[in-house]
């Protein structure tokens, strides 16, 4: 099996471009520069372009995410540096780099969305080149950043005007599940910082749009992707008091079975779980066989209806809530709402009615 190639973060790119810009100011054109990660690892990074001025310089680095399917792969990160005659190092957001507008992230409101790790790397890059009597104003820009940000969680997190400069290690590990999880968790800290103790978990954009359709508050909706277990644990960490699971049958039937990583390559059993609960509630053998012959849960819905067993969805909702509460050892209450792709509500439990009602939904 081919070994997957690691890449570099946007933070590493920004630090490398900073260093190359300062070398250009000194009259040195570098095709490659070395930067140091927060963990002390030295990385060699290719420089796409650089130019020097009398008071500073500018350089660009092309993001190489290795074999990770990172949407920022191939982005051009450009840094302009103005050298100043004091020791201050100021980092600014240029075109395509977002500004934080909501509390709860690792960067204060009103500041560029450049995380502490990349900031540390940029400061180190400046100090590697300049003596201690000089400082710099570092402006990080990403020409396509504002467009790309629409395909990220930044609009939900309250980062406006572009993407975030992120990376805690400076290195992108290919197919990193932990990195994806870590990108989801800040949604919870933003909700908590806004003063809310109740939260709505939706697996993805479809669930989000349906939840909004039912007038659930947007500012309390958080996407979990397939990592429902991880996000439940994160909610416990942030002392959330109530969680409303709101999503499609195909995802939440897995939670009812105690499956908290819902990617189909990790765990499935959707139809088997639906069939088991139908059987436990008196469905005839023919109904069970028809369910098991389906390919998707959406295809199974008409069969459940045909045998007048729609109440089984409420049973599944209650079971999903119970399994989720057990997963976090009862740290908070959980309610569950199960919907179709078209947004029709199939199943709901009493706790969901209580949470949803207090949030002002229109059901």
N, C-alpha and C positions, 0 to 999 in steps of 0.2 A: 504494500500500500504506500502511495506517495506521501511523503511528509509535507504537511501544509506549511506554507511560508508565513512568518509573522510580518507585521507591518508597523507603522508608526502612527501615533495619534496626531490630532490637529494641534495639540499643545506642543508636541515635539517639533512639528513643522514651523509653528510660530517662533519657537525659541531659535531654531536653526536659521530662519530668515532674519531674525534680529541680529544674530551673530554675523551673518554674511553681509548685512547692511553696514554694520560697524567696520568690518574689514574693508568694505568698498570705500567708506569714508577715509580710511587710512591709506587708500590707494592700492589695496590688495584685492584682486579679483579671485575669489575661491570657487572652485567647482564642487567642493565638498567641505563641510564643517563638522566638528564634533560638538555634541551637546550632552549634558549630564542629566539623567532622570532623577526624580526625587529619591529613588532608591540607590543612587550613586552609580548607576550603570552608564557607561559612556557609549553613545550611539553616533555613528557616522551617517550624515544625511547629505544627499545630493542637492545642490543649489541650481535652480532653473535659470535665474538671472539675477544680476546685481548691478547697481550703479551708485557712484559716490558723489556727494555734493560738498560744498565748503563747510556746511554746518551739520552734516549727517549723511545718510544713505538710504537706499531702498533695495530690497531683495525679495525674491519669490521662491517658494518651494512647492512642489507638486505632491499632494498627499498620496502615499502608497500604503494602502491598507493590507498589503500582502494578499493572502487567500481568504480573508474575511469579507463577507458580502456587505461591506460598509457603504452606505449611500454617499458618504463624503469621499470615497476613493476617487482619485483623479482631480480633486479640487485644487485650485491654485490659492495658496495662502500668501498674501503679500504683506510685508511689514515695512513701514517707514519709520526711521529713527532720527530724531533731532538731538544732537549732543548739546548739553547745557553745562554751564559753569558752576554747578552745585552738585551735591551728592544725591539728589532726589532721582528716583526712577519711577516715572508715571506711565501707566499702561492704559491706553485708550482704545475704544471701539471705533473702527472705521466702517466703511461701507460693507454691509453683509454680515457684520458681527452684532449679535443681539444685545439688548439692554434688559436687565432684570427689572420687572415691574411688580412682582408679588413677593412677599416675605416667605421664608421657609427653605430657600436654596442656600448653597454654600457661599453665595456672593450676595452682599446687601442690595436692597432695592436702589435703583438709580445707577448702579455700577455696570460696567461691561460684563457680559456673560462669559467671562474668562475665569475658569475655576482655579482654586488655590494651587493645584499641582502645576499647571501650565504657567501661572504667574511666577512660581518659584523658579521654573526652568528659564523663563525669560529674564528674570533678574540675574540669575547665575550667568546667562549668556552675556549680558551687559558687563557684568563684573569681570568676566574672563578676558574682555578686550580693553575696557576702559580702566584707567587708574582711579583710585579712591577719591580724587578731587573733582571728578567729572560725574555727571549724571545723564539721564536720557529721557526723552518723551517718546514712548514706543506706541505706534498706532497700528493695530492689526486689522487688515481688511480681507474680505473674501468676496470677489466680484459676483459670484452666483449664490451667495449665502442667503439672501432674503427669499429668493425663489425656493431654494432647497429647504429652508426652515419650515415651509408649509407641509412638508412630508415627514416632519419630526413631531415630537411631543411638545416642542417649544411653545406653540400657541396655548396649550393647556397649562403649561408651567408658568405662563406669564412672561416669557422671554420674547420681546418684540424686535423686529427690524433685522433679524438674521439668525444665524446658527450660534451655538455655544462652542467655545474653545475648551475641550475637555481632555481627560486622560489623567488617571492617577499614577500610572506607571510609565507613561511615555511610549509604551509598546502595545500594539494591537495583537492580541492572540486570536488566530483564526477560529471562526465559529464559536466565539467565547460566549457561553451561556451566562456566566457570571456578569459579563459586561452588559448584556441585555437586561438582566435582572436589575442591575445597579442603575440603568437608565430609566427604569420604570418607577423605582422607589421614591424619587424626589416628588412625584405627584402627591404622595401622601403627606409629606412634610409641608407642601404648599397648602393643602386643605387644612391641616392642623394649624398652621401659622395664621390662616385666615379666621381662626376661631371656631372651627367646626369639630364636633366630636362624633358625628355620624358621617358615613362615607358610602358611596355607591360604587361597587365593583362591576365593571363590564369587561368581557373578554377582549373586545375590539371595537372598531369604528361602527359596525352595524348595531351592536348593543348600545353604544353611545348615542347614536341617532334615534334609536327607538326610545331610550330613556328620556331624551330631551322632548320627544314627541308627547310623552305622557307628563310633561311639565315637571320632571325631576330637575333640581337645580344643577346647572352646568358646572358651577364652581365646586361641587362636591362629587363629581363623577370622575372616576379614575380607571384607566385601562390596565388590565392585568396581563394581556396576551395569554399564553398558555400557563403562566406561572402563578396560578391561583394560590397554591400553598405558600409560596414565597411572599406573596403580597398580603396574605392573611397574617403571616408572622411579622411582617413589617408594620401592619396595622396595630398589632399587639405592642410592638416596640414603641410606637408613637402614642400609645394609650387611647386609641380610638375606642369609643364605647359601643357603637352599633355599626354593623356592616349589612348593606343590602346587596345581595348577589343578584344581578339582573342580566340575563343573557339567553342565548339560544339553547334549545333542548339538547342539541348535539354536544355542547360543552358541559352544561349543568347536570345532565344525566350521569356524566362521569363522576362529578363531585358526589352525587348521591351514592355512588359505588365506592367512595373513598379514594378516588383518583384525583390528585392535586397538581399534577403536571399533565395537562390535557392534550399535548401534541399526539397526533394519531400514531406516530412512529414510536412513542414512548409507551403509551397505554391507550387501548381502545375499549371495547366492551360496551359501546353505546347501546347497540341493538340487543345484546345479551342481557344488559341491565333492564332495559325497557320490557323485554319479554319476561324476565324473571318477576318483575313487579306486577305485570299483567296476570301471570300465572298465579301468583300469590293472592291476587284479588279475584280469582275465579274465571279467568279467560279460558275458553275452550282450546283444545290442542291445535285446532286449525288456525286460530288467531295467532298463537305463538309461532307456528311454522311460517305464517305469512310475514310476521315481523322479522324473523331471522333470515328470510329470503330477501329482505330489503338491502339496499346499499347505503342509504342515508337515513337519518332519523326524520328528515323532512318527508321522505317517501313513506315512512311508517305512520305519519300522522293520520292520513285518511283511513288506515286500517284500524287504528285505535278508535276513531270515530264510528266506523262501520259496526264495530262490536259494542258500541255505547259504553266505552270504558274511559272516557275523558277524565273522570275523577282521579285516575291513576297519576296524572300530572301533579295534582295537589300532594299526593303521597310522596312523589319524587322530590317536590320542592321542600317538604318538611324534612325528608331524609337528607337532602343536600345541606340544609341549615344545621341539622344535628351533627352531621359528619364534620362540617366546617367548625362548629363550636368545639367539638371534641379535638380537632386538629390543633387549636390554640388553647387547649386545656381550660375552656370556659372563660377566657379573659374578656370576652365581649359577646353580645347577642348577635345572631345572624338571622336574617330573613332572606327568602329566595323567591324570585319571580322568573318563570320560564316562559319564553316567547318563541314565536315562529320567525322565519326570515322576513315575513311581511309585517311583523310587529304585532301580531295577534297574541294576546296573553293566553297561555295554555294552563299554567299552574301557578299557584300562589299559596303561601302559608300565612298563618295568623301573625307571626312576627313581622313578615314583610308588609302586611296591611298596616300594622302599627307604625313601622318605620316610615313607609311611604306616605301614610296619612299625615304624619308630623312634618314631612318634607313638602307637603302641599301638592302631591301629584294629582292628576286628573284621571282616575280609574273608576 
